[in-house]
């Protein structure tokens, strides 16, 4: 059963997100900025996976609230707020920058 969030998830927060049947419920980092009244109510996230492969696009960020694994920047997607179940924690600014750098590398905006 899905629960609706009482507040909109914010950039840098890690939430338990319902990705549906194909990807199940898993942690994800909110990477987008807040949407406005004229925008679609979508929140950009980078999913966290424990099934790592050693890819350059898996960003490992150790935290006390996540199991061992990595944020998969190739899996970025946008979801409506109703799929965000509960907040797990917040990344530090340095941890968030690590994920941002991985995302920019994958997009070809930043070289290694």
Buried (B, 14 or more C-beta within 10 A) or exposed (E): EEEEBEEEBBBBBBBBBBBEEEBEEBBBBBBBEEBEEEEEEEBBBBBBBEEEEEEEBBBBBEBEEBEEBBBBBEBBBEBEBEBBBEBBEBBEEEBBEBBBBBBEBBEEEEEE
